[in-house]
Amino acid sequence: MIRSIAALSVALIAFAVPTATADAEDDALVRLPGSGEVKSDSDKSKLKTERLKPGGGLLASFDANEDGRISRGELDAGIERAFLEADGNNDGTLTAIEQQKWAGGLPTRDDSLANPVRFDPNLDRRVSFKEFSDVIIDLSQDYREESHAELRVASLRAPKDDRENKRIYEGIRAPDAMSQDRTSRQEY
């Protein structure tokens, strides 16, 4: 019996290791299309970007005076406004449905803020103002550069998608390189 369990464990590990490696290599392909995409042309113009980091659209909306910086006062006021907007039935807590509906109205396509588990660490299926606030404050701290006292809107921009450059760097030839190889083979 013990040998059977040990053999089964080894077999499962053997199958799991290649999958984990493949998942790490294909990580760039797992990201949902349009994730972080700024929805409106006016927001694209205002934010000077097409895409933002997860939660970036919400945080950028907190810049009340539009100076490109989000002060602690703007952050606190923005969190309170966002929570009141999300709390559709005004009961002081958010349900998963309220949260998902609220996230759908944000300036970016952002599935990370629509995920109820992210805001509900105790998994009681209710998000209190404190739980909501803690997540948004942590997110802002993650994006705030250490050299700045305030969160800069520019730091919320998502990096350019350079998958093509990554493929070339990793030794996968770009379509142009492949067509040149075909041309040179035809000459021989």
N, C-alpha and C positions, 0 to 999 in steps of 0.2 A: 504494500500500500504506500509506504513512504517512498519507495523507489519510483512508483508510478507518478506520485505528486511531484517529485524532484524532476523526473523526465519531462513532465508536462510544463513545469516552470521554466526549464531550460529552453524548451521549444517555443514558448511564448516570448521569452526574452529574445531569442534569435529572430523572431518575426518583428518584434517591436523596435529593435535597434535600427534597421534600415529605414523604417517608416519615420522615426524621429529625425534621422539625418536628412531625409528627403523633405520633411516639413520645414526644417530650418533653412534648407537651401531654397525652397519655393516660397518663403515668407512674403516676398514682395508681391506674389501673385494672389495671396490670401486676402489682401485688402480689398474691400468692396469698391466697385466702380463708383466714382463720384463722392466717396467718403471725404468730408471736409470741404466739398465744393460749395462756393458761395453762390446762393440761389439767384439773387437779383443783380441786374446790371448796375443799379445805383450803389448797392453795397460793394460790388467789385471795384467800382470807381473810388468810393470812399476809402476802402481798405487797401486799395492798390495791389490786389492779388486775386487769383482765381480760386485758391484753396487755402484753408486754415488748418491748424492742428486740431485734434479732437478737443471740443469745448471752446475753441477759439472764437467762434461766432458769438457765443453767449458772453464771454469775457469782453470781447471788443464792443459789444452793445452797452457795456457799463461805462464807457468813456463819454460821460455826459457832456463835457465841455469840448470834446473832439480835439484835444491837444496832443493825442497820440500816446498819452500816459493814463494809466488807471490808478488813481490814488486809493488809499485804504478807505477813505470816505465814499468814493465812487463804487468801490468793490462792495462795501457793506450795503449801500443803498441799492445797488444793482441786484444783489442776492435777495434782498427783501422784496423788490419789485418782481423778480423772476419767480419767487416762491408764491407770492400772491396771485400772479398770473397763472401759474401751474395748478393751484388749488381751486379747481373748478367749482366745488361745492362749499368752499369756505369753511371747512371743518378743522383747519389747522394741521392737517396731514395730507400727504399725497398717496394716492393709490397708483398701481402700475399703469392703469388706463389713463389717469390724469397726467402722469409723467410722460407717457408716450405721446399723448395728444399735444402737450406743451412742447416737447422736443421737436415735433413735426413743424411747429411754427417758428423755429429759430432761423436765423439768417443763413445757416449752412446745413447741408445734409450731414447729420451727425448722429450715428447710431449709438455712440458711446454714452450720450446723455439720455437716450431713450431706454437704456438698460436699467430696469428697476433695481436689480441686485447691487449695482454700483453705489446707489444711494442708501441702501438698506442693510447696513452691516449686521444688525441683529436678526434679520430675516423675519420680521414680524408682519411683513406685507404692508407696512405703513411707514412713510418717510416723514419724520418730524422736521421742523425748521432747522433744528440743530444738526441733524444728519445731513440735510441738504446743504446747509451752510458750510459744514466741515469739508464736504467733498469739493465744493467750488473754491474754497480758500486753499485747500491742498493743491488743486489743479493750478490755481494762479501762482502759488509758490513754486511749483514745478517749472513754470514757464518764465518766471521772473529771473532776470540775469542777476548774478550776485553783485555786480558793479552798480546796479540801479536800485534805488529805494522803492521805486514804483514799477509796476508791470508796464512794459512798453507794448503797444499794439503791434509794432513791427515784429516782435518776438513770437507773435501768434501765427505768423505766416508759415505754411507748410513748406518744407524744402521742395525744390523742383524735382519732378519725377525723372530720374535719370536711369531708368531700367536699361535703355539701349546702351548707354555708356558702360553700365555694369556688365552687360553681356559681352561687349567687346573686350573689356578688361579681363573678364574671366576666360577669354579664349574662344567664345562663341562668335563666329563671324557674322558680321552684319550683311544684309542682302546685297549691298553694293560690292562687298569683298567677294561674295560668292559668284556674282555675275562676272567679275574680273577674272576669277579662276576659270570659269567656263570658257571665256574668250581666249585665255592663254592656252587652254588645253586644245581648243579647236585649231590653233595655229600649228601645233605639232603634228 
